[in-house]
């Protein structure tokens, strides 16, 4: 505990447990006020390595009322999520947080901030419009409700945990599945593997790698990301098998909290697959580009 009253804007590299508790309280307040799923977790804050400034806080009389955070991945651009306590809005707090974030981004050579804002956030949408951020794309957040398994499958694959020795295979699958460069996929994979709450999986048909994905455990949720099947193996129910095996393994481990994923709103095939497994859309994230000048 500290006896110093915190006031105004503070830039942070690492967090104490007391500060994490304040951030969690602010996050819960903002989520409940507008019925949101703000894309920020206290696990991410707790695991900050401390080598760079990724978080900007705003205090009023020692009360945390504003928070803006970069995600941990990206060199030329960074995703950014923020919030202000409902009772302290329209006071310029988020504008102050954004200016501090832009200054830090410019200092580090980050060329673009990607603002993540839910479609149902009235305050967030108004701010995005006011600062002139340009809409890029949207993703649905889907949460598993009733698990619907199918099978047996004529061709059966198996998933296994992947490690550092599998980086090149994971990067190749990611690049071919999502149209990104192998180098970019490799850097993203290596960075993600450093998070203590993440896991990568490879899917194999016999000895042949056909797909991959990763998961990330946050406060009350297991998020599934980067579900990719190599183009030549699509249409053979391998994506569905990957997810079914993961969900079963999580249940065996005793995981009883949310299982979630995100999918681009124009990816109708994937949305149909996820719905058939038992996932349901709960919100939609919009991604807005703000160039640093």
C-alpha positions in Angstrom: 0.0 0.0 0.0 1.1 3.6 -0.7 0.3 6.7 1.2 0.7 8.9 -1.9 -2.5 10.1 -3.5 -2.3 9.5 -7.3 -3.6 12.2 -9.6 -3.7 12.8 -13.3 -1.9 10.8 -16.0 0.6 8.0 -15.2 2.5 5.9 -17.7 3.3 2.3 -16.5 5.6 -0.6 -17.4 4.7 -3.0 -14.6 1.8 -3.5 -12.3 1.3 -4.2 -8.6 -1.5 -6.5 -7.4 -3.3 -3.4 -5.9 -3.2 -1.7 -9.3 -4.4 -4.8 -11.0 -7.4 -4.9 -8.7 -8.2 -1.3 -9.5 -8.0 -2.0 -13.2 -10.3 -5.0 -12.9 -12.8 -2.9 -11.0 -12.7 -0.2 -13.7 -13.0 -2.9 -16.5 -16.0 -4.5 -14.8 -17.7 -1.1 -14.2 -17.4 -0.1 -17.9 -18.4 -3.5 -19.2 -21.6 -3.6 -17.0 -22.5 0.0 -17.8 -22.9 -0.7 -21.6 -23.1 -4.4 -21.7 -19.7 -4.8 -23.3 -16.8 -7.2 -23.6 -13.9 -4.7 -23.6 -10.9 -6.4 -25.3 -8.5 -6.1 -22.4 -7.5 -8.6 -19.7 -5.7 -8.2 -16.4 -3.6 -11.2 -17.2 -2.0 -9.2 -20.0 -1.3 -6.4 -17.5 0.1 -8.7 -14.9 2.5 -10.3 -17.4 4.0 -7.1 -18.7 7.8 -7.7 -19.0 8.7 -4.2 -17.9 10.9 -3.3 -20.8 8.6 -0.8 -22.5 5.6 1.5 -21.6 2.3 -0.1 -22.8 -0.2 1.3 -20.3 -1.5 4.7 -19.5 -3.6 5.4 -16.4 -5.6 8.4 -15.3 -6.4 9.1 -11.6 -8.9 11.5 -9.9 -8.2 11.8 -6.2 -6.5 8.4 -6.1 -9.3 6.7 -8.0 -8.4 5.0 -11.3 -10.9 6.4 -13.8 -9.2 5.9 -17.1 -7.0 3.3 -18.7 -5.5 2.8 -22.2 -3.4 -0.1 -23.1 -1.4 -1.4 -26.1 -1.3 -5.1 -26.8 2.0 -7.0 -26.7 2.4 -7.7 -30.3 3.4 -5.6 -33.4 6.3 -3.4 -34.4 4.9 -1.1 -37.1 1.4 -1.0 -35.6 -0.2 -1.8 -32.2 -3.8 -2.6 -31.2 -5.0 -0.3 -28.5 -8.0 -0.6 -26.1 -9.1 1.9 -23.5 -11.9 3.0 -21.2 -13.1 5.8 -18.9 -15.3 5.3 -15.9 -18.9 6.3 -16.8 -19.0 9.0 -14.1 -15.9 10.7 -15.4 -16.6 10.9 -19.2 -16.7 14.1 -21.3 -13.8 15.6 -19.2 -11.0 15.1 -21.8 -9.6 12.1 -19.9 -9.5 9.7 -22.9 -8.1 12.5 -25.1 -5.2 12.9 -22.6 -4.6 9.1 -22.5 -4.6 9.0 -26.3 -2.1 11.8 -26.7 0.2 10.1 -24.2 -0.1 6.9 -26.2 0.5 8.6 -29.5 3.6 10.2 -28.1 5.0 6.9 -26.9 4.1 5.2 -30.2 5.9 7.9 -32.1 9.0 7.6 -29.9 9.2 3.9 -30.6 8.6 4.1 -34.3 5.1 2.7 -34.3 3.4 4.0 -37.4 -0.2 3.2 -36.7 -2.5 2.6 -33.7 -5.4 0.2 -34.2 -8.2 1.2 -32.0 -10.5 -1.7 -30.9 -14.0 -0.5 -30.3 -17.2 -2.5 -29.9 -20.0 -1.8 -32.2 -22.4 -1.5 -29.2 -20.3 1.1 -27.3 -22.0 4.4 -27.8 -19.2 6.4 -26.2 -16.5 4.5 -28.0 -18.0 4.9 -31.4 -18.5 8.6 -30.8 -14.8 9.0 -29.8 -13.5 7.0 -32.8 -15.6 9.3 -35.1 -14.4 12.4 -33.3 -10.7 11.6 -33.8 -11.0 10.6 -37.4 -9.9 7.0 -37.1 -10.5 5.0 -40.2 -12.6 1.8 -40.1 -10.7 -1.3 -41.3 -12.7 -4.5 -40.5 -14.8 -6.2 -37.8 -14.7 -9.4 -35.9 -17.5 -11.2 -34.0 -16.6 -12.5 -30.5 -18.3 -15.9 -30.1 -18.7 -17.9 -26.9 -19.4 -21.6 -26.6 -22.8 -22.3 -25.2 -23.9 -25.9 -26.0 -21.1 -28.2 -27.3 -22.3 -30.1 -30.3 -20.0 -32.9 -31.3 -20.2 -34.9 -34.6 -18.5 -38.0 -35.8 -17.2 -40.5 -36.2 -15.0 -39.1 -38.9 -13.7 -41.0 -41.9 -10.4 -39.3 -41.7 -9.3 -38.7 -38.2 -6.6 -36.2 -37.2 -4.9 -35.6 -33.8 -3.9 -32.4 -32.1 -0.8 -32.1 -30.0 0.9 -29.3 -28.0 3.5 -27.5 -30.1 6.8 -26.1 -28.8 9.7 -23.9 -30.0 10.9 -26.7 -32.3 7.6 -26.4 -34.2 7.9 -22.6 -34.9 8.7 -23.0 -38.6 5.8 -25.4 -39.2 3.4 -23.1 -37.3 4.6 -20.1 -39.2 4.2 -21.8 -42.5 0.6 -22.9 -41.7 -0.3 -19.5 -40.5 1.2 -17.8 -43.6 -0.7 -20.1 -46.0 -3.9 -20.0 -44.0 -4.2 -16.3 -43.5 -2.2 -14.7 -46.4 0.6 -13.3 -44.4 4.3 -13.5 -44.9 6.2 -16.3 -43.3 8.5 -13.9 -41.6 5.6 -12.0 -40.0 4.0 -15.2 -38.9 7.3 -16.4 -37.4 7.8 -13.3 -35.4 4.1 -13.4 -34.2 4.4 -17.0 -33.2 7.7 -16.6 -31.3 6.3 -13.5 -29.4 3.1 -15.3 -28.5 4.9 -18.4 -27.3 6.6 -16.2 -24.7 3.3 -15.6 -22.9 3.0 -18.0 -19.9 -0.8 -18.3 -20.4 -0.6 -19.3 -24.1 -0.4 -22.7 -25.9 0.1 -23.7 -29.5 -1.3 -26.8 -31.1 -0.5 -28.7 -34.3 -3.0 -30.9 -36.0 -1.7 -33.9 -37.9 -3.1 -36.4 -40.3 -0.8 -39.3 -39.7 2.7 -37.7 -39.6 1.6 -34.7 -41.8 0.8 -31.3 -40.3 -2.5 -30.1 -41.7 -3.5 -27.3 -39.4 -2.7 -25.3 -36.2 -4.1 -22.9 -33.7 -3.3 -21.3 -30.4 -5.2 -20.6 -27.2 -4.7 -17.9 -24.5 -6.0 -18.2 -20.9 -7.2 -14.9 -19.4 -9.0 -14.1 -16.2 -12.2 -16.1 -16.8 -11.9 -17.2 -20.4 -9.9 -19.5 -22.8 -9.6 -17.7 -26.1 -9.0 -19.6 -29.3 -7.0 -17.9 -32.0 -5.5 -18.5 -35.5 -7.5 -21.6 -36.4 -5.9 -22.5 -39.7 -6.1 -25.5 -42.0 -3.7 -25.7 -45.0 -5.6 -25.0 -48.3 -5.1 -28.4 -49.7 -6.7 -30.1 -46.7 -9.8 -27.9 -46.4 -13.3 -29.3 -46.8 -12.5 -32.5 -44.9 -13.8 -31.5 -41.5 -10.3 -31.1 -40.0 -11.1 -27.6 -38.6 -14.1 -29.0 -36.8 -12.1 -31.9 -35.4 -9.4 -29.6 -34.2 -11.9 -27.6 -32.2 -13.8 -30.6 -30.9 -10.6 -32.2 -29.6 -9.5 -29.0 -27.9 -12.9 -28.5 -26.2 -12.9 -32.1 -25.0 -9.3 -31.8 -23.6 -10.2 -28.5 -21.8 -13.1 -30.2 -20.2 -10.9 -33.1 -19.1 -8.5 -30.6 -17.6 -11.4 -29.3 -15.6 -11.8 -25.9 -17.4 -15.4 -24.7 -16.6 -15.2 -21.1 -17.6 -15.8 -19.5 -21.0 -14.4 -20.8 -24.2 -14.3 -18.0 -26.8 -13.0 -17.2 -30.3 -13.1 -14.3 -32.7 -13.8 -14.4 -36.4 -14.1 -11.8 -39.1 -17.6 -10.8 -39.8 -17.3 -11.6 -43.6 -16.0 -15.1 -43.0 -19.3 -16.8 -43.4 -17.9 -20.3 -43.7 -16.1 -20.1 -40.4 -19.0 -18.5 -38.7 -21.3 -21.3 -39.9 -18.8 -23.9 -38.6 -18.5 -22.2 -35.2 -22.2 -21.9 -34.8 -22.7 -25.6 -35.6 -20.2 -26.5 -32.9 -22.2 -24.4 -30.4 -20.6 -20.9 -30.4 -22.8 -17.8 -30.4 -22.0 -14.2 -31.2 -22.0 -12.0 -28.1 -20.5 -8.8 -29.5 -18.7 -7.3 -32.5 -15.3 -5.5 -32.4 -14.5 -2.9 -34.9 -10.9 -2.1 -35.8 -10.0 1.5 -36.6 -6.7 2.7 -37.9 -5.1 5.9 -36.6 -1.9 6.9 -38.3 0.8 8.5 -36.1 2.0 11.7 -37.7 
